[in-house]
Amino acid sequence: MIRIIALIASIVLPLWNMPLIVRIIKRKSSEDISVLWAVGVWICLALILPAGLTSTDFVFKTYTLTNSTIFTAVMIVVLIYRHNRRK
């Protein structure tokens, strides 16, 4: 039961980034999000990704893949809307 709860949490937790993406797109601005923070988090996730993908722990593997994928979307949206602000 603990593994099932952890697996569900490993999928749901990264989904909390989706409202951030939606908010940035609706406002057409990411100026309240630090680019340094977004890139720093993404770099850390990229460095963790190989360990997650090669792990035998299915929960860790799922969380690493889900979080890396969704946070990549966050970083891209932050960078796109930061770039558009300067035009």
GROMACS elastic network, one bead per residue, 0.5 to 0.9 nm:
[ bonds ]
;  ai    aj funct       b0    kb
    1     4     6  0.51680   500
    1     5     6  0.63024   500
    1     6     6  0.86004   500
    2     5     6  0.52086   500
    2     6     6  0.61071   500
    2     7     6  0.85530   500
    3     7     6  0.59894   500
    3     8     6  0.85859   500
    3    59     6  0.73996   500
    4     7     6  0.50198   500
    4     8     6  0.62210   500
    4     9     6  0.85651   500
    4    59     6  0.86854   500
    5     8     6  0.51689   500
    5     9     6  0.61516   500
    5    10     6  0.85530   500
    6    10     6  0.59865   500
    6    11     6  0.87158   500
    6    59     6  0.65174   500
    7    11     6  0.65368   500
    7    12     6  0.87349   500
    7    58     6  0.78351   500
    7    59     6  0.50832   500
    7    60     6  0.83804   500
    7    62     6  0.73756   500
    7    63     6  0.78146   500
    8    11     6  0.53310   500
    8    12     6  0.61188   500
    8    13     6  0.84889   500
    8    59     6  0.86433   500
    9    13     6  0.56087   500
    9    14     6  0.86423   500
    9    59     6  0.88710   500
    9    63     6  0.82488   500
   10    13     6  0.57821   500
   10    14     6  0.72414   500
   10    59     6  0.64008   500
   10    60     6  0.75022   500
   10    61     6  0.89879   500
   10    62     6  0.63945   500
   10    64     6  0.81855   500
   10    66     6  0.76580   500
   10    67     6  0.82512   500
   11    14     6  0.62881   500
   11    15     6  0.70040   500
   11    59     6  0.88861   500
   11    62     6  0.69794   500
   11    63     6  0.61019   500
   11    66     6  0.63687   500
   11    67     6  0.80103   500
   12    15     6  0.51628   500
   12    16     6  0.71280   500
   12    63     6  0.89844   500
   12    66     6  0.89952   500
   13    16     6  0.57541   500
   13    17     6  0.81885   500
   13    63     6  0.82803   500
   13    67     6  0.79882   500
   14    17     6  0.58359   500
   14    18     6  0.80227   500
   14    63     6  0.77102   500
   14    66     6  0.64950   500
   14    68     6  0.85067   500
   14    69     6  0.89159   500
   14    70     6  0.65909   500
   14    71     6  0.76204   500
   15    18     6  0.54944   500
   15    19     6  0.82074   500
   15    66     6  0.83994   500
   15    67     6  0.80439   500
   15    70     6  0.72689   500
   16    19     6  0.63631   500
   16    20     6  0.76995   500
   17    20     6  0.53040   500
   17    21     6  0.65624   500
   17    22     6  0.89189   500
   17    67     6  0.89179   500
   17    70     6  0.70212   500
   17    71     6  0.70295   500
   17    73     6  0.89979   500
   17    74     6  0.70723   500
   18    21     6  0.50939   500
   18    22     6  0.62225   500
   18    23     6  0.85796   500
   18    70     6  0.77351   500
   18    73     6  0.89321   500
   18    74     6  0.79462   500
   19    23     6  0.59562   500
   19    24     6  0.85533   500
   20    23     6  0.51181   500
   20    24     6  0.62421   500
   20    25     6  0.86641   500
   20    74     6  0.74890   500
   21    24     6  0.52876   500
   21    25     6  0.62721   500
   21    26     6  0.86636   500
   21    73     6  0.77258   500
   21    74     6  0.58415   500
   21    77     6  0.66894   500
   21    78     6  0.80752   500
   22    25     6  0.51612   500
   22    26     6  0.60579   500
   22    27     6  0.85627   500
   23    26     6  0.51558   500
   23    27     6  0.60992   500
   23    28     6  0.81915   500
   23    29     6  0.85865   500
   23    30     6  0.88027   500
   24    27     6  0.52831   500
   24    28     6  0.56316   500
   24    29     6  0.54399   500
   24    30     6  0.55362   500
   24    31     6  0.89058   500
   24    77     6  0.74182   500
   24    78     6  0.74019   500
   24    81     6  0.74985   500
   25    29     6  0.69621   500
   25    30     6  0.83558   500
   25    77     6  0.76421   500
   25    81     6  0.77816   500
   26    29     6  0.80406   500
   27    30     6  0.80145   500
   28    81     6  0.62483   500
   28    84     6  0.84754   500
   28    85     6  0.83581   500
   29    32     6  0.78964   500
   29    78     6  0.79991   500
   29    81     6  0.52800   500
   29    82     6  0.65959   500
   29    84     6  0.81313   500
   29    85     6  0.68503   500
   30    33     6  0.54288   500
   30    34     6  0.81277   500
   30    35     6  0.86907   500
   30    77     6  0.79684   500
   30    78     6  0.53920   500
   30    79     6  0.78628   500
   30    80     6  0.85127   500
   30    81     6  0.55511   500
   30    82     6  0.56120   500
   30    85     6  0.83957   500
   31    34     6  0.72327   500
   31    35     6  0.86269   500
   31    78     6  0.82803   500
   31    81     6  0.80473   500
   31    82     6  0.63926   500
   31    85     6  0.81587   500
   33    36     6  0.87483   500
   33    37     6  0.76258   500
   33    38     6  0.75605   500
   33    78     6  0.71816   500
   34    37     6  0.51018   500
   34    38     6  0.63209   500
   34    39     6  0.86585   500
   34    78     6  0.84811   500
   35    38     6  0.50537   500
   35    39     6  0.60256   500
   35    40     6  0.82479   500
   35    75     6  0.79856   500
   35    78     6  0.70026   500
   35    79     6  0.70737   500
   35    82     6  0.81358   500
   36    39     6  0.52992   500
   36    40     6  0.58272   500
   36    41     6  0.84889   500
   37    40     6  0.50345   500
   37    41     6  0.60544   500
   37    42     6  0.84590   500
   38    41     6  0.53391   500
   38    42     6  0.61456   500
   38    43     6  0.86528   500
   38    71     6  0.84051   500
   38    74     6  0.76435   500
   38    75     6  0.55592   500
   38    78     6  0.75564   500
   38    79     6  0.87649   500
   39    43     6  0.60613   500
   39    44     6  0.86302   500
   39    75     6  0.65953   500
   40    43     6  0.51682   500
   40    44     6  0.63263   500
   40    45     6  0.86774   500
   41    44     6  0.51640   500
   41    45     6  0.62032   500
   41    46     6  0.86052   500
   41    71     6  0.82521   500
   41    75     6  0.88632   500
   42    45     6  0.50289   500
   42    46     6  0.60729   500
   42    47     6  0.86056   500
   42    68     6  0.73802   500
   42    71     6  0.66922   500
   42    72     6  0.65923   500
   42    75     6  0.71086   500
   43    47     6  0.62085   500
   43    48     6  0.86927   500
   44    47     6  0.50808   500
   44    48     6  0.62772   500
   44    49     6  0.86369   500
   45    48     6  0.50449   500
   45    49     6  0.60124   500
   45    64     6  0.76041   500
   45    67     6  0.78013   500
   45    68     6  0.58128   500
   45    71     6  0.83672   500
   46    49     6  0.51191   500
   46    50     6  0.76791   500
   46    68     6  0.69687   500
   47    50     6  0.68134   500
   47    51     6  0.80791   500
   48    51     6  0.55630   500
   48    52     6  0.63225   500
   48    53     6  0.88202   500
   48    64     6  0.73933   500
   48    68     6  0.89274   500
   49    52     6  0.50258   500
   49    53     6  0.60582   500
   49    54     6  0.85787   500
   49    61     6  0.84512   500
   49    64     6  0.60144   500
   49    65     6  0.69881   500
   49    68     6  0.72184   500
   50    53     6  0.51783   500
   50    54     6  0.61543   500
   50    55     6  0.84372   500
   51    54     6  0.53184   500
   51    55     6  0.59187   500
   51    61     6  0.82435   500
   51    64     6  0.86666   500
   52    55     6  0.51694   500
   52    56     6  0.84892   500
   52    57     6  0.81754   500
   52    58     6  0.88373   500
   52    60     6  0.59417   500
   52    62     6  0.78998   500
   52    63     6  0.80468   500
   52    64     6  0.54772   500
   52    65     6  0.73168   500
   53    56     6  0.83764   500
   53    60     6  0.83965   500
   53    61     6  0.53756   500
   53    62     6  0.83403   500
   53    64     6  0.74184   500
   53    65     6  0.73007   500
   54    57     6  0.87920   500
   54    61     6  0.75811   500
   55    58     6  0.73656   500
   55    60     6  0.72184   500
   55    61     6  0.61956   500
   56    59     6  0.89402   500
   56    60     6  0.83375   500
   56    61     6  0.75895   500
   57    60     6  0.54429   500
   57    61     6  0.61625   500
   57    62     6  0.86391   500
   58    62     6  0.59751   500
   58    63     6  0.84804   500
   59    62     6  0.51397   500
   59    63     6  0.60642   500
   59    64     6  0.84759   500
   60    63     6  0.51283   500
   60    64     6  0.59510   500
   60    65     6  0.84778   500
   61    64     6  0.52477   500
   61    65     6  0.61671   500
   61    66     6  0.85305   500
   62    65     6  0.52917   500
   62    66     6  0.59806   500
   62    67     6  0.83337   500
   63    66     6  0.51787   500
   63    67     6  0.57592   500
   63    68     6  0.81804   500
   64    67     6  0.53132   500
   64    68     6  0.58690   500
   64    69     6  0.84161   500
   65    68     6  0.52535   500
   65    69     6  0.60841   500
   65    70     6  0.86243   500
   66    69     6  0.52585   500
   66    70     6  0.61609   500
   66    71     6  0.83898   500
   67    70     6  0.53343   500
   67    71     6  0.58083   500
   67    72     6  0.82445   500
   68    71     6  0.52943   500
   68    72     6  0.59644   500
   68    73     6  0.87495   500
   69    72     6  0.52122   500
   69    73     6  0.66689   500
   70    73     6  0.51259   500
   70    74     6  0.64966   500
   70    75     6  0.88702   500
   71    75     6  0.61574   500
   71    76     6  0.85047   500
   72    75     6  0.51332   500
   72    76     6  0.61688   500
   72    77     6  0.86097   500
   73    76     6  0.51146   500
   73    77     6  0.61100   500
   73    78     6  0.85120   500
   74    77     6  0.52368   500
   74    78     6  0.60878   500
   74    79     6  0.85853   500
   75    78     6  0.50681   500
   75    79     6  0.61066   500
   75    80     6  0.85282   500
   76    79     6  0.51408   500
   76    80     6  0.60225   500
   76    81     6  0.85571   500
   77    80     6  0.50663   500
   77    81     6  0.60536   500
   77    82     6  0.83033   500
   78    81     6  0.54084   500
   78    82     6  0.59360   500
   78    83     6  0.84674   500
   79    82     6  0.50430   500
   79    83     6  0.59696   500
   79    84     6  0.85306   500
   80    83     6  0.51704   500
   80    84     6  0.61766   500
   80    85     6  0.87158   500
   81    84     6  0.50002   500
   81    85     6  0.62007   500
   81    86     6  0.89662   500
   82    85     6  0.52527   500
   82    86     6  0.69405   500
   83    86     6  0.55558   500
   83    87     6  0.70881   500
   84    87     6  0.54217   500
